[in-house]
């Protein structure tokens, strides 16, 4: 994905939308997807954890944010 393509995709989102990327591991990949996800800030994150986790991993009262998540070609969320 080019900068121009990324900018066009991000322009469609509300300006206050957090933009997150997959965390951990090494290297870089091309962006292949930007997807809206419900996320919760993970206050007890270890060094290897992302600062946010998918909202479906939590129960109870949590502050859920609707975030744009940028996915690379070989990230952990693809089959």
mmCIF file of the C-alpha atoms, coordinates in Angstrom:
data_MODEL
# 
_entry.id   MODEL 
# 
loop_
_atom_site.group_PDB 
_atom_site.id 
_atom_site.type_symbol 
_atom_site.label_atom_id 
_atom_site.label_alt_id 
_atom_site.label_comp_id 
_atom_site.label_asym_id 
_atom_site.label_entity_id 
_atom_site.label_seq_id 
_atom_site.pdbx_PDB_ins_code 
_atom_site.Cartn_x 
_atom_site.Cartn_y 
_atom_site.Cartn_z 
_atom_site.occupancy 
_atom_site.B_iso_or_equiv 
_atom_site.pdbx_formal_charge 
_atom_site.auth_seq_id 
_atom_site.auth_comp_id 
_atom_site.auth_asym_id 
_atom_site.auth_atom_id 
_atom_site.pdbx_PDB_model_num 
ATOM 1  C CA . UNK A 1 1  ? 0.000   0.000   0.000  1.00 0.00 ? 1  UNK A CA 1 
ATOM 2  C CA . UNK A 1 2  ? 1.325   3.420   -0.854 1.00 0.00 ? 2  UNK A CA 1 
ATOM 3  C CA . UNK A 1 3  ? 1.146   6.540   1.323  1.00 0.00 ? 3  UNK A CA 1 
ATOM 4  C CA . UNK A 1 4  ? -1.510  7.936   -1.013 1.00 0.00 ? 4  UNK A CA 1 
ATOM 5  C CA . UNK A 1 5  ? -3.652  4.796   -0.673 1.00 0.00 ? 5  UNK A CA 1 
ATOM 6  C CA . UNK A 1 6  ? -3.239  4.800   3.108  1.00 0.00 ? 6  UNK A CA 1 
ATOM 7  C CA . UNK A 1 7  ? -4.202  8.472   3.366  1.00 0.00 ? 7  UNK A CA 1 
ATOM 8  C CA . UNK A 1 8  ? -7.326  7.899   1.262  1.00 0.00 ? 8  UNK A CA 1 
ATOM 9  C CA . UNK A 1 9  ? -8.389  4.998   3.501  1.00 0.00 ? 9  UNK A CA 1 
ATOM 10 C CA . UNK A 1 10 ? -7.758  6.967   6.686  1.00 0.00 ? 10 UNK A CA 1 
ATOM 11 C CA . UNK A 1 11 ? -9.724  9.978   5.376  1.00 0.00 ? 11 UNK A CA 1 
ATOM 12 C CA . UNK A 1 12 ? -12.886 7.839   5.525  1.00 0.00 ? 12 UNK A CA 1 
ATOM 13 C CA . UNK A 1 13 ? -12.581 7.454   9.316  1.00 0.00 ? 13 UNK A CA 1 
ATOM 14 C CA . UNK A 1 14 ? -13.698 9.881   12.012 1.00 0.00 ? 14 UNK A CA 1 
ATOM 15 C CA . UNK A 1 15 ? -10.686 12.058  12.975 1.00 0.00 ? 15 UNK A CA 1 
ATOM 16 C CA . UNK A 1 16 ? -10.669 10.812  16.586 1.00 0.00 ? 16 UNK A CA 1 
ATOM 17 C CA . UNK A 1 17 ? -10.318 7.140   15.571 1.00 0.00 ? 17 UNK A CA 1 
ATOM 18 C CA . UNK A 1 18 ? -7.245  5.492   17.115 1.00 0.00 ? 18 UNK A CA 1 
ATOM 19 C CA . UNK A 1 19 ? -5.011  3.823   14.524 1.00 0.00 ? 19 UNK A CA 1 
ATOM 20 C CA . UNK A 1 20 ? -3.299  0.664   15.740 1.00 0.00 ? 20 UNK A CA 1 
ATOM 21 C CA . UNK A 1 21 ? -0.782  -1.743  14.216 1.00 0.00 ? 21 UNK A CA 1 
ATOM 22 C CA . UNK A 1 22 ? -0.030  -5.341  14.987 1.00 0.00 ? 22 UNK A CA 1 
ATOM 23 C CA . UNK A 1 23 ? 2.562   -5.600  17.710 1.00 0.00 ? 23 UNK A CA 1 
ATOM 24 C CA . UNK A 1 24 ? 5.632   -7.702  18.450 1.00 0.00 ? 24 UNK A CA 1 
ATOM 25 C CA . UNK A 1 25 ? 8.136   -9.765  16.475 1.00 0.00 ? 25 UNK A CA 1 
ATOM 26 C CA . UNK A 1 26 ? 10.572  -8.442  13.873 1.00 0.00 ? 26 UNK A CA 1 
ATOM 27 C CA . UNK A 1 27 ? 10.779  -6.977  10.396 1.00 0.00 ? 27 UNK A CA 1 
ATOM 28 C CA . UNK A 1 28 ? 8.295   -5.189  8.191  1.00 0.00 ? 28 UNK A CA 1 
ATOM 29 C CA . UNK A 1 29 ? 5.533   -6.206  5.775  1.00 0.00 ? 29 UNK A CA 1 
ATOM 30 C CA . UNK A 1 30 ? 3.403   -4.439  3.206  1.00 0.00 ? 30 UNK A CA 1 
ATOM 31 C CA . UNK A 1 31 ? 0.052   -3.193  4.493  1.00 0.00 ? 31 UNK A CA 1 
ATOM 32 C CA . UNK A 1 32 ? -2.656  -5.434  3.106  1.00 0.00 ? 32 UNK A CA 1 
ATOM 33 C CA . UNK A 1 33 ? -5.688  -4.407  5.098  1.00 0.00 ? 33 UNK A CA 1 
ATOM 34 C CA . UNK A 1 34 ? -7.149  -1.801  7.427  1.00 0.00 ? 34 UNK A CA 1 
ATOM 35 C CA . UNK A 1 35 ? -10.019 -3.129  9.493  1.00 0.00 ? 35 UNK A CA 1 
ATOM 36 C CA . UNK A 1 36 ? -12.291 -1.595  12.148 1.00 0.00 ? 36 UNK A CA 1 
ATOM 37 C CA . UNK A 1 37 ? -11.927 -3.480  15.453 1.00 0.00 ? 37 UNK A CA 1 
ATOM 38 C CA . UNK A 1 38 ? -13.303 -3.048  18.944 1.00 0.00 ? 38 UNK A CA 1 
ATOM 39 C CA . UNK A 1 39 ? -10.331 -2.806  21.329 1.00 0.00 ? 39 UNK A CA 1 
ATOM 40 C CA . UNK A 1 40 ? -9.557  -2.277  25.002 1.00 0.00 ? 40 UNK A CA 1 
ATOM 41 C CA . UNK A 1 41 ? -6.354  -0.728  26.374 1.00 0.00 ? 41 UNK A CA 1 
ATOM 42 C CA . UNK A 1 42 ? -4.543  -3.590  28.117 1.00 0.00 ? 42 UNK A CA 1 
ATOM 43 C CA . UNK A 1 43 ? -3.197  -2.011  31.291 1.00 0.00 ? 43 UNK A CA 1 
ATOM 44 C CA . UNK A 1 44 ? -1.319  -5.129  32.405 1.00 0.00 ? 44 UNK A CA 1 
ATOM 45 C CA . UNK A 1 45 ? 0.463   -5.679  29.088 1.00 0.00 ? 45 UNK A CA 1 
ATOM 46 C CA . UNK A 1 46 ? 3.843   -7.337  29.212 1.00 0.00 ? 46 UNK A CA 1 
ATOM 47 C CA . UNK A 1 47 ? 6.679   -6.162  26.976 1.00 0.00 ? 47 UNK A CA 1 
ATOM 48 C CA . UNK A 1 48 ? 5.618   -8.664  24.309 1.00 0.00 ? 48 UNK A CA 1 
ATOM 49 C CA . UNK A 1 49 ? 1.922   -7.714  24.424 1.00 0.00 ? 49 UNK A CA 1 
ATOM 50 C CA . UNK A 1 50 ? 0.289   -5.006  22.382 1.00 0.00 ? 50 UNK A CA 1 
ATOM 51 C CA . UNK A 1 51 ? -1.011  -2.010  24.331 1.00 0.00 ? 51 UNK A CA 1 
ATOM 52 C CA . UNK A 1 52 ? -4.527  -2.870  23.156 1.00 0.00 ? 52 UNK A CA 1 
ATOM 53 C CA . UNK A 1 53 ? -6.312  -6.204  22.957 1.00 0.00 ? 53 UNK A CA 1 
ATOM 54 C CA . UNK A 1 54 ? -9.428  -7.283  21.127 1.00 0.00 ? 54 UNK A CA 1 
ATOM 55 C CA . UNK A 1 55 ? -12.503 -6.335  23.174 1.00 0.00 ? 55 UNK A CA 1 
ATOM 56 C CA . UNK A 1 56 ? -13.885 -9.879  22.970 1.00 0.00 ? 56 UNK A CA 1 
ATOM 57 C CA . UNK A 1 57 ? -11.052 -11.040 25.276 1.00 0.00 ? 57 UNK A CA 1 
ATOM 58 C CA . UNK A 1 58 ? -12.478 -9.031  28.183 1.00 0.00 ? 58 UNK A CA 1 
ATOM 59 C CA . UNK A 1 59 ? -15.608 -9.255  30.285 1.00 0.00 ? 59 UNK A CA 1 
ATOM 60 C CA . UNK A 1 60 ? -17.085 -6.706  32.621 1.00 0.00 ? 60 UNK A CA 1 
ATOM 61 C CA . UNK A 1 61 ? -16.848 -2.964  32.456 1.00 0.00 ? 61 UNK A CA 1 
ATOM 62 C CA . UNK A 1 62 ? -14.078 -1.923  30.078 1.00 0.00 ? 62 UNK A CA 1 
ATOM 63 C CA . UNK A 1 63 ? -13.656 1.209   27.993 1.00 0.00 ? 63 UNK A CA 1 
ATOM 64 C CA . UNK A 1 64 ? -14.012 -0.073  24.438 1.00 0.00 ? 64 UNK A CA 1 
ATOM 65 C CA . UNK A 1 65 ? -12.676 1.969   21.542 1.00 0.00 ? 65 UNK A CA 1 
ATOM 66 C CA . UNK A 1 66 ? -13.446 1.503   17.879 1.00 0.00 ? 66 UNK A CA 1 
ATOM 67 C CA . UNK A 1 67 ? -10.026 1.496   16.250 1.00 0.00 ? 67 UNK A CA 1 
ATOM 68 C CA . UNK A 1 68 ? -8.608  1.137   12.762 1.00 0.00 ? 68 UNK A CA 1 
ATOM 69 C CA . UNK A 1 69 ? -6.097  -1.710  12.782 1.00 0.00 ? 69 UNK A CA 1 
ATOM 70 C CA . UNK A 1 70 ? -3.453  -1.879  10.074 1.00 0.00 ? 70 UNK A CA 1 
ATOM 71 C CA . UNK A 1 71 ? -2.524  -5.433  9.100  1.00 0.00 ? 71 UNK A CA 1 
ATOM 72 C CA . UNK A 1 72 ? 0.637   -6.568  7.363  1.00 0.00 ? 72 UNK A CA 1 
ATOM 73 C CA . UNK A 1 73 ? 0.905   -9.457  4.911  1.00 0.00 ? 73 UNK A CA 1 
ATOM 74 C CA . UNK A 1 74 ? 2.050   -12.071 7.425  1.00 0.00 ? 74 UNK A CA 1 
ATOM 75 C CA . UNK A 1 75 ? 0.673   -10.827 10.735 1.00 0.00 ? 75 UNK A CA 1 
ATOM 76 C CA . UNK A 1 76 ? -0.586  -13.124 13.458 1.00 0.00 ? 76 UNK A CA 1 
ATOM 77 C CA . UNK A 1 77 ? -4.282  -12.558 12.638 1.00 0.00 ? 77 UNK A CA 1 
ATOM 78 C CA . UNK A 1 78 ? -4.228  -14.119 9.168  1.00 0.00 ? 78 UNK A CA 1 
ATOM 79 C CA . UNK A 1 79 ? -4.764  -17.846 8.647  1.00 0.00 ? 79 UNK A CA 1 
# 
